[in-house]
Amino acid sequence: MAQNKLSAFDPKLLSGFRGDSEKRETSSYVHDKKRLFNWDKRYIELAAHVATWSKDPDARVGCVIVSPTYGRVVAFSFNGFPAIVADCVKLLHHADKDEKLDRIIHAEQNALLYAGREAKGCHAYIVGKPVCNTCAIMLIQAGIHRVVAAAPSLDGAGKWDKQGRLALTMFKDAGVEFVPIDATMNKELIEKYDLPQKKPKTPKKTSLVELDECC
């Protein structure tokens, strides 16, 4: 029985052949706007779900890093204390918010550490807060091509809005695409996953002795 023409082996392959980078690039779903839109919604929703794993009472942020060429999640993470460091409730609710923030690793930073070199050429989806300037630097350095996240406020004078606007300026300078999450969708996700946005009431100041006992 004659071998099927489509499955017949080409002897010329034994001599080697060049790769086809264009074929790999065109296989990415980013070239299909409808597919890209649908996958964006899925990954944004996933980032919101991941954000709920954070134990920070002031802000819960989720980040998902995706390879658009292969259509798979490379890494995901949320903001919190470093691995092995105990999630001490009294530290998480510490009256000295700046000290607490100094202990926390951002969701984007965490996800990039897990992704390593695989982050190059990927898309990053962030839900919970706009991207800060430090995370923008790391996303750029890691080779992220596209960022989907909430846009900072245009007129906001707070720390995160200022850093968020700086982040967008750097993305633009570096040629990184930025896609703002629709404001309505962002609000719905925040409500659906109960992601804190407002500054909570200042808790009772905790003494160092109490912290030692807690942790």
URNORDA-V614854 format. One record per residue. N is the residue number from 1. PSI is psi in whole degrees, -180 to 180 (999 if undefined). NEAR is the number of other ideal C-beta (glycine too) atoms within 12 Angstrom. Layout:
BEGIN
{{N | PSI | NEAR} {N | PSI | NEAR}}
END
This chain:
BEGIN
{{1 | 130 | 3} {2 | 141 | 6} {3 | 139 | 9} {4 | 132 | 8} {5 | -38 | 8} {6 | -30 | 7} {7 | 2 | 8} {8 | 139 | 11} {9 | 133 | 11} {10 | 113 | 12} {11 | -23 | 8} {12 | -23 | 9} {13 | -26 | 10} {14 | -21 | 8} {15 | 0 | 8} {16 | 163 | 7} {17 | 158 | 10} {18 | 152 | 9} {19 | 164 | 9} {20 | 85 | 10} {21 | -32 | 12} {22 | -38 | 11} {23 | -40 | 11} {24 | -42 | 15} {25 | -42 | 17} {26 | -15 | 14} {27 | -15 | 18} {28 | 142 | 26} {29 | -6 | 25} {30 | -18 | 28} {31 | -6 | 15} {32 | 103 | 16} {33 | -38 | 12} {34 | -45 | 12} {35 | -41 | 17} {36 | -44 | 23} {37 | -44 | 18} {38 | -42 | 15} {39 | -35 | 29} {40 | -46 | 34} {41 | -41 | 23} {42 | -46 | 22} {43 | -31 | 39} {44 | -44 | 39} {45 | -40 | 26} {46 | -42 | 31} {47 | -38 | 49} {48 | -40 | 41} {49 | -44 | 26} {50 | -35 | 36} {51 | -30 | 44} {52 | -14 | 27} {53 | -15 | 25} {54 | 144 | 35} {55 | 7 | 24} {56 | 121 | 35} {57 | -16 | 28} {58 | -33 | 30} {59 | 129 | 34} {60 | 120 | 35} {61 | 138 | 46} {62 | 143 | 43} {63 | 133 | 54} {64 | 126 | 44} {65 | 126 | 45} {66 | 139 | 39} {67 | 114 | 31} {68 | -24 | 34} {69 | -44 | 23} {70 | -6 | 18} {71 | 45 | 21} {72 | 154 | 20} {73 | 126 | 29} {74 | -39 | 33} {75 | 157 | 34} {76 | 154 | 34} {77 | 179 | 37} {78 | 169 | 39} {79 | 147 | 41} {80 | -175 | 37} {81 | 157 | 26} {82 | 160 | 17} {83 | 143 | 12} {84 | -23 | 7} {85 | 125 | 15} {86 | 141 | 17} {87 | 68 | 25} {88 | 122 | 22} {89 | -42 | 20} {90 | -31 | 26} {91 | -40 | 32} {92 | -29 | 34} {93 | 19 | 26} {94 | 140 | 32} {95 | -31 | 21} {96 | 88 | 20} {97 | -38 | 24} {98 | -39 | 12} {99 | -41 | 18} {100 | -44 | 29} {101 | -33 | 24} {102 | -19 | 14} {103 | -14 | 24} {104 | 140 | 33} {105 | 136 | 28} {106 | 156 | 43} {107 | -41 | 44} {108 | -43 | 48} {109 | -44 | 33} {110 | -47 | 33} {111 | -39 | 42} {112 | -38 | 38} {113 | -41 | 25} {114 | -37 | 26} {115 | -34 | 32} {116 | -138 | 15} {117 | -18 | 17} {118 | -11 | 23} {119 | -21 | 34} {120 | 127 | 22} {121 | 3 | 27} {122 | 171 | 41} {123 | 145 | 45} {124 | 130 | 53} {125 | 123 | 47} {126 | 129 | 55} {127 | 138 | 46} {128 | -41 | 44} {129 | 156 | 43} {130 | 157 | 39} {131 | 133 | 48} {132 | 170 | 37} {133 | -38 | 26} {134 | -44 | 24} {135 | -34 | 40} {136 | -43 | 36} {137 | -45 | 25} {138 | -39 | 32} {139 | -41 | 42} {140 | -48 | 32} {141 | -31 | 19} {142 | -12 | 33} {143 | 19 | 25} {144 | 133 | 43} {145 | -24 | 29} {146 | 136 | 32} {147 | 128 | 47} {148 | 116 | 44} {149 | 170 | 46} {150 | 142 | 40} {151 | 145 | 26} {152 | 165 | 32} {153 | 141 | 21} {154 | -40 | 13} {155 | -1 | 9} {156 | 132 | 16} {157 | 1 | 12} {158 | 165 | 18} {159 | -48 | 22} {160 | -35 | 30} {161 | -40 | 23} {162 | -46 | 20} {163 | -34 | 26} {164 | -40 | 32} {165 | -37 | 27} {166 | -39 | 23} {167 | -44 | 37} {168 | -37 | 33} {169 | -43 | 20} {170 | -39 | 27} {171 | -45 | 33} {172 | -46 | 16} {173 | -35 | 14} {174 | -3 | 23} {175 | 21 | 14} {176 | 127 | 31} {177 | 137 | 25} {178 | 128 | 34} {179 | 113 | 30} {180 | 137 | 25} {181 | 134 | 32} {182 | 133 | 18} {183 | -40 | 13} {184 | -44 | 12} {185 | -42 | 24} {186 | -43 | 31} {187 | -41 | 17} {188 | -40 | 19} {189 | -42 | 34} {190 | -41 | 29} {191 | -43 | 14} {192 | -42 | 17} {193 | 6 | 28} {194 | 52 | 17} {195 | 118 | 35} {196 | 138 | 23} {197 | -30 | 26} {198 | 150 | 11} {199 | 124 | 14} {200 | 169 | 17} {201 | 143 | 11} {202 | 122 | 14} {203 | 169 | 20} {204 | 136 | 11} {205 | 135 | 15} {206 | 133 | 24} {207 | 159 | 14} {208 | -32 | 15} {209 | -44 | 10} {210 | -37 | 19} {211 | -41 | 23} {212 | -40 | 12} {213 | -35 | 13} {214 | -44 | 18} {215 | 999 | 19}}
END
